[in-house]
Amino acid sequence: MKKTSDGPFQIMIGKETLGAYLAIPKSGSGPGVMVLHSWWGLTPFYGALCERLAARGFVAMAPDFYDGATAQTAIEARRLRDALDDRATSRLLVSAAKHLQAHPETGDLPMATLGVSLGCRWALALAEAMPEDVAATVVFYGLQRGRYRRSRAAFLGHFGMTDPLTPLKEIRALEAALKNIGCDVSFEIYDHVGHSFFETDRPEAYDPGAATLAWNRTLRFLHEKLDVPAAPRKPAPKKPAPRKSPRT
């Protein structure tokens, strides 16, 4: 993978290519974060999300496992999702994660996976498939059933209380499965929001308050688990000293 600037690019995996979006922090280096898109595809939201992560010190890469396709309706999204070959997609994404690790800007630092909805399936799968490499995993309202035996990552989850796609019973079951293998797990439940509350391009579901809280929690989690110093805040402008009253 040869890429030294931000934006769309192609990863060569054997004889195949995989599209992706890459964002690099101004410092020029940082831990890698694999961003896994929802069933809508690699929409501009994910490029913007990578840029937001880069602004906070991470080398963020979002692979396009729909090969350039995006969906405008749920019917189109379901068709794209159902057309995926699970084994082939898993193989491509593991290779993409290895490419991110080999990127000169990420060095030997630990990496994270971050999945949104459908992307959570792959974010969790990569943590299981690459336990020595994935130190942190963030999931936004997505679950993946399965046997978790190898993962060593810390996990942060964001779920909506009114989301019918992620029942509380299944959230707790995944939480218990990860804790049973000794993982550090924190699953947050947000009242009065449902699926897609984090995605700014889903106006029917986006919730600014819950999205901001989830974003701040995600940044704290990634900075802590990947051992990245938080970006310094701009100092507040100095107030002018009060003028002394002239003596009479």
For each residue, the residues with C-beta under 8 A, 3 or more apart:
1: 9 11 12 99 100 102 103
2:
3: 9 22 103
4: 24 105
5: 24
6: 22 23 24 50 51 54
7: 21 22 47
8: 19 20 21 47
9: 1 3 19 20 21 22
10: 17 18 19 20
11: 1 17 18 19 20 63 95 96 99
12: 1 16 17
13: 16 17 18 92 95 96 99
14:
15:
16: 12 13 92
17: 10 11 12 13
18: 10 11 13 63 64 65 92 95 96
19: 8 9 10 11 42 63 64 67 68
20: 8 9 10 11 42 61 62 63 64 96
21: 7 8 9 42 46 47 50 61 62 64
22: 3 6 7 9 50 59 60 61
23: 6 47 50 51 53 54 59 60 61
24: 4 5 6 28 30 54 59 105
25: 28 29 30 54 55 56 57 58 59
26: 54 55
27: 30 57
28: 24 25 105
29: 25 59 105 106 107
30: 24 25 27 54 57 58 59 105 106 109 228
31: 57 58 59 106 109 110 111 112 222 226 227 228
32: 58 59 60 61 100 101 103 106 109 111 112
33: 53 58 59 60 61 111 112 113 114 222
34: 61 62 63 93 96 97 100 111 112 113 114 123 126
35: 46 49 50 53 60 61 62 114 115 116 119
36: 62 63 65 93 113 114 115 116 118 119 120 121 122 123
37: 40 41 42 43 46 62 64 65 66 116 118 119
38: 41 116 117 118 119 196 199
39: 71 77 78 80 81 117 118
40: 37 43 70 71 77 201
41: 37 38 64 66 69 70 71 77 80
42: 19 20 21 37 46 47 62 63 64 66 68 70
43: 37 40 46 70 201
44: 47 48 201
45: 48 49 199 200 201
46: 21 35 37 42 43 49 50 62 116
47: 7 8 21 23 42 44 50 51 62
48: 44 45 51 52 200
49: 35 45 46 52 53 60 62
50: 6 21 22 23 35 46 47 53 54 60 61 62
51: 6 23 47 48 54 55 60
52: 48 49 55 56 215
53: 23 33 35 49 50 56 58 60 114 222
54: 6 23 24 25 26 30 50 51 57 58 59 60
55: 25 26 51 52 231
56: 25 52 53 219 222 223 228 230 231
57: 25 27 30 31 54 223 228 229 230 231
58: 25 30 31 32 33 53 54 112 222 226 228
59: 22 23 24 25 29 30 31 32 33 54 100 103 105 106
60: 22 23 32 33 35 49 50 51 53 54
61: 20 21 22 23 32 33 34 35 50 96 100 103
62: 20 21 34 35 36 37 42 46 47 49 50
63: 11 18 19 20 34 36 42 92 93 96
64: 18 19 20 21 37 41 42 67 68
65: 18 36 37 84 89 92 93 122
66: 37 41 42 69 70 80
67: 19 64
68: 19 42 64
69: 41 66 80
70: 40 41 42 43 66
71: 39 40 41 74 76 77 79 80
72: 76
73: 76 77
74: 71 77 78
75: 78 79
76: 71 72 73 79 80
77: 39 40 41 71 73 74 80 81
78: 39 74 75 81 82
79: 71 75 76 82 83
80: 39 41 66 69 71 76 77 83 84
81: 39 77 78 84 118
82: 78 79
83: 79 80
84: 65 80 81 88 89
85: 88 89
86: 89 90
87: 90 91
88: 84 85 91 92
89: 65 84 85 86 92 93 122
90: 86 87 93 94 122 125 129
91: 87 88 94 95
92: 13 16 18 63 65 88 89 95 96
93: 34 36 63 65 89 90 96 97 122 125 126
94: 90 91 97 98 126 129 130
95: 11 13 18 91 92 98 99
96: 11 13 18 20 34 61 63 92 93 99 100
97: 34 93 94 100 101 111 113 126 130 133 134
98: 94 95 101 102
99: 1 11 13 95 96 102 103
100: 1 32 34 59 61 96 97 103 106 111
101: 32 97 98 106 111 133
102: 1 98 99 106
103: 1 3 32 59 61 99 100 106
104: 107
105: 4 24 28 29 30 59
106: 29 30 31 32 59 100 101 102 103 109 111
107: 29 104
108:
109: 30 31 32 106 226
110: 31 133 134 135 136 225 226 227
111: 31 32 33 34 97 100 101 106 133 134 135 226
112: 31 32 33 34 58 134 135 136 137 138 153 222 225 226
113: 33 34 36 97 122 123 124 126 127 134 136 137 138 153
114: 33 34 35 36 53 119 123 137 138 139 140 218
115: 35 36 118 119 120 121 122 123 124 137 138 139 140 142
116: 35 36 37 38 46 119 120 140 141 142 198 199
117: 38 39 120 140 141 142 195 196
118: 36 37 38 39 81 115 121 122 142
119: 35 36 37 38 114 115 116 122 123 142
120: 36 115 116 117 123 124 139 140 141 142 143 144
121: 36 115 118 124 125 142 143 144
122: 36 65 89 90 93 113 115 118 119 125 126
123: 34 36 113 114 115 119 120 126 127 137 138 139 142
124: 113 115 120 121 127 128 137 139 144 146 148
125: 90 93 121 122 128 129 144 146
126: 34 93 94 97 113 122 123 129 130 134 137
127: 113 123 124 130 131 134 137 151 153 155
128: 124 125 131 146 148 149 150 151
129: 90 94 125 126 150
130: 94 97 126 127 133 134
131: 127 128 134 150 151 152 153
132: 152
133: 97 101 110 111 130
134: 97 110 111 112 113 126 127 130 131 137 151 152 153
135: 110 111 112 152 153 154 225 226
136: 110 112 113 153 154 155 156 221 222 225 226
137: 112 113 114 115 123 124 126 127 134 151 153 154 155 156
138: 112 113 114 115 123 155 156 157 158 218 221 222
139: 114 115 120 123 124 142 143 155 156 157 158
140: 114 115 116 117 120 157 158 198 214
141: 116 117 120 158 159 160 163 165 166 195 196 197 198
142: 115 116 117 118 119 120 121 123 139 166
143: 120 121 139 166 170 171 174
144: 120 121 124 125 174
145: 170 174
146: 124 125 128
147: 177
148: 124 128 151 177 178 180 181 183
149: 128 181
150: 128 129 131 181
151: 127 128 131 134 137 148 178 181 183
152: 131 132 134 135 182 183
153: 112 113 127 131 134 135 136 137 183 225
154: 135 136 137 183 184 185 221 225
155: 127 136 137 138 139 178 183 184 185 186 187
156: 136 137 138 139 186 187 188 217 218 221
157: 138 139 140 171 174 175 185 186 187 188
158: 138 139 140 141 188 190 198 214 217 218
159: 141 163 166 171 187 188 189 190
160: 141 163 166 189 190 193 194 195 197 210
161: 168 189 190 191 192 193
162: 192 193 194
163: 141 159 160 166 193 194 195
164: 167 194 195
165: 141 195
166: 141 142 143 159 160 163 170 171 195
167: 164 170 171
168: 161 171 172 189
169: 172 173
170: 143 145 166 167 173 174
171: 143 157 159 166 167 168 174 175 187 189
172: 168 169 175 176 187
173: 169 170 176 177
174: 143 144 145 157 170 171 177 178 187
175: 157 171 172 178 179 185 187
176: 172 173 179 180
177: 147 148 173 174 180 181
178: 148 151 155 174 175 181 183 185
179: 175 176 182 183 185
180: 148 176 177
181: 148 149 150 151 177 178
182: 152 179
183: 148 151 152 153 154 155 178 179
184: 154 155
185: 154 155 157 175 178 179
186: 155 156 157 221
187: 155 156 157 159 171 172 174 175
188: 156 157 158 159 214 217
189: 159 160 161 168 171
190: 158 159 160 161 193 197 207 210 213 214
191: 161
192: 161 162 207 210
193: 160 161 162 163 190 197 205 207 210
194: 160 162 163 164 197 205
195: 117 141 160 163 164 165 166 205
196: 38 117 141 199 202 204 205 206
197: 141 160 190 193 194 205 206 207 210 211 214
198: 116 140 141 158 206 210 211 214 215
199: 38 45 116 196 202 205 206
200: 45 48 206 211
201: 40 43 44 45 206
202: 196 199 205 206
203: 206
204: 196
205: 193 194 195 196 197 199 202
206: 196 197 198 199 200 201 202 203 211
207: 190 192 193 197 210 211
208: 211 212
209: 212 213
210: 160 190 192 193 197 198 207 213 214
211: 197 198 200 206 207 208 214 215
212: 208 209 215 216
213: 190 209 210 216 217
214: 140 158 188 190 197 198 210 211 217 218
215: 52 198 211 212 218 219
216: 212 213 219 220
217: 156 158 188 213 214 220 221
218: 114 138 156 158 214 215 221 222
219: 56 215 216 222 223 230
220: 216 217 223 224 230
221: 136 138 154 156 186 217 218 224 225
222: 31 33 53 56 58 112 136 138 218 219 225 226 228
223: 56 57 219 220 226 227 228 229 230
224: 220 221 227
225: 110 112 135 136 153 154 221 222
226: 31 58 109 110 111 112 135 136 222 223
227: 31 110 223 224
228: 30 31 56 57 58 222 223
229: 57 223
230: 56 57 219 220 223
231: 55 56 57
232:
233:
234:
235:
236:
237:
238:
239:
240:
241:
242:
243:
244:
245:
246:
247:
248:
